[in-house]
Amino acid sequence: MRKRIIVMTTVIIVFIVGACNWFMSDRLPGIGIPLEEMNNVLQLSAPPEISTFKIGDNLRLVLVNSSDTPVILPQDYGVYIFQNVEGKWESIENRIDYPPGEKNVYPREDQPFREVILFVHPIIISDQPVTVRIVVVGNRHNELSGAKEEQVGAFTDVTLQPK
């Protein structure tokens, strides 16, 4: 009986650990939104016409809100930057200091310029190409109540080349 309990307990623990790893595998460290729920309301892209894609240079991104409600971003645009190190995403620092205050990203049809241009500067030291994932996280804004609602996000992957 005791062996049976030990075996069952071990099986349950293995199952729980496996389930937790599976659940967390579609998330990035420090971000509560699963990857498959991103890039729906917000879209983030890195057009080659506006960036050099060189390590040490600013990276210019385009952010679009395709929903019918505004999205509020924190002062730093809710930017997270990750570097792919041996198949795992590790958080890295952004050198850009953004002006104070929240940022409003209005729905695409309400914006006069249709997109928000966003700068990031990943701090990377490498003489090899590096893949980075840039994530932007904010909240939908209820214009009637003024409340922040569900969290939304977008991400894009970019390979930066050495100078």
C-alpha positions in Angstrom: 0.0 0.0 0.0 2.8 2.4 0.9 4.6 1.7 -2.4 1.4 2.4 -4.3 1.0 5.8 -2.5 4.6 6.7 -3.3 4.2 5.7 -7.0 0.9 7.6 -7.3 2.4 10.7 -5.6 5.4 10.6 -8.0 3.1 10.3 -11.0 1.0 13.2 -9.8 4.1 15.4 -9.2 5.5 14.5 -12.6 2.2 15.3 -14.3 1.9 18.7 -12.4 5.4 19.7 -13.3 5.0 18.7 -16.9 1.7 20.6 -17.1 3.2 23.7 -15.6 6.1 23.6 -18.0 3.7 23.2 -21.0 1.6 26.1 -19.7 4.6 28.4 -19.2 6.3 27.5 -22.5 4.0 29.8 -24.5 4.8 32.7 -22.3 7.8 35.0 -22.0 9.4 35.8 -18.6 7.6 38.6 -16.8 4.7 38.8 -19.3 1.3 37.5 -18.4 -0.1 37.2 -22.0 0.4 33.9 -23.8 2.1 34.4 -27.2 -0.9 33.0 -29.1 -3.1 35.8 -27.7 -0.7 38.5 -29.0 -0.7 40.2 -32.4 -4.5 40.3 -32.5 -5.3 43.8 -31.2 -1.9 45.3 -31.7 0.6 44.5 -34.5 4.3 45.2 -34.2 6.6 45.1 -37.2 10.2 46.1 -38.0 10.1 47.4 -41.6 13.6 47.1 -43.3 13.2 50.6 -44.8 13.5 52.4 -41.4 16.2 50.3 -39.5 19.7 49.2 -40.1 19.3 45.9 -38.1 22.9 46.4 -36.7 23.9 45.6 -33.2 24.3 48.9 -31.3 21.9 50.9 -33.5 18.4 52.0 -32.6 15.7 49.8 -34.0 12.6 51.5 -35.3 9.3 49.6 -35.1 5.8 50.2 -36.3 2.9 49.6 -33.9 -0.7 49.5 -35.1 -3.9 49.2 -33.1 -6.4 47.2 -35.3 -9.2 47.1 -32.7 -12.1 49.5 -32.3 -10.9 50.8 -28.9 -7.8 52.8 -27.8 -5.0 51.0 -26.1 -3.0 52.6 -23.3 0.7 51.9 -22.9 2.8 52.8 -20.0 5.6 55.4 -20.2 8.0 53.0 -21.7 5.5 51.8 -24.2 5.3 48.5 -22.3 8.5 47.4 -24.1 10.2 44.2 -23.2 13.2 42.9 -25.1 14.5 39.3 -25.1 17.5 37.7 -26.6 17.4 34.2 -27.9 20.2 32.4 -26.1 20.5 28.7 -26.9 16.7 28.4 -27.6 15.6 30.3 -24.5 14.4 33.9 -24.4 16.3 36.0 -21.9 15.4 39.5 -20.9 17.8 42.2 -22.0 17.9 46.0 -21.3 16.5 48.7 -23.5 18.8 51.8 -23.6 16.0 54.3 -24.6 14.5 56.7 -22.1 10.9 57.6 -23.1 9.2 60.9 -22.3 6.9 60.8 -19.2 3.2 59.8 -19.3 1.1 57.0 -20.7 0.8 56.6 -24.4 -2.5 56.3 -26.2 -2.6 54.2 -29.4 -5.9 54.9 -31.1 -7.7 52.5 -33.4 -6.3 52.5 -36.9 -9.2 54.3 -38.5 -9.2 57.1 -35.9 -5.5 57.9 -36.2 -4.4 60.6 -38.7 -1.1 58.8 -39.3 -2.3 55.3 -38.9 0.8 54.0 -37.1 3.0 54.7 -34.1 6.8 54.7 -34.7 8.6 53.3 -31.7 12.3 53.2 -31.0 14.1 50.6 -29.0 17.9 50.1 -28.4 18.7 46.6 -27.2 21.9 46.4 -25.2 23.8 43.6 -26.9 27.5 42.7 -27.0 28.2 40.2 -29.7 30.3 39.7 -32.8 27.7 37.2 -34.1 24.1 37.7 -35.4 21.6 37.9 -32.5 17.9 37.2 -32.6 15.8 39.5 -30.4 12.1 39.5 -29.6 10.5 42.9 -28.9 7.2 42.8 -27.1 4.8 45.7 -26.4 2.2 45.3 -23.7 -0.7 47.6 -22.8 -4.4 47.7 -21.9 -7.5 48.3 -23.8 -9.2 51.5 -22.7 -12.9 51.8 -22.1 -13.7 55.4 -23.3 -17.0 55.5 -21.4 -15.8 54.5 -18.0 -12.2 55.6 -18.4 -11.1 52.2 -17.0 -8.2 50.1 -18.3 -9.5 46.7 -19.4 -7.9 43.5 -20.7 -4.2 43.4 -21.3 -3.1 43.2 -24.9 0.3 42.8 -26.6 2.3 42.3 -29.8 5.7 41.0 -30.6 8.1 40.7 -33.4 11.4 38.9 -33.9 14.4 40.5 -35.5 17.9 39.3 -36.2 20.6 42.0 -35.6 23.9 41.8 -37.4 27.3 42.8 -36.0 28.6 46.2 -37.3 
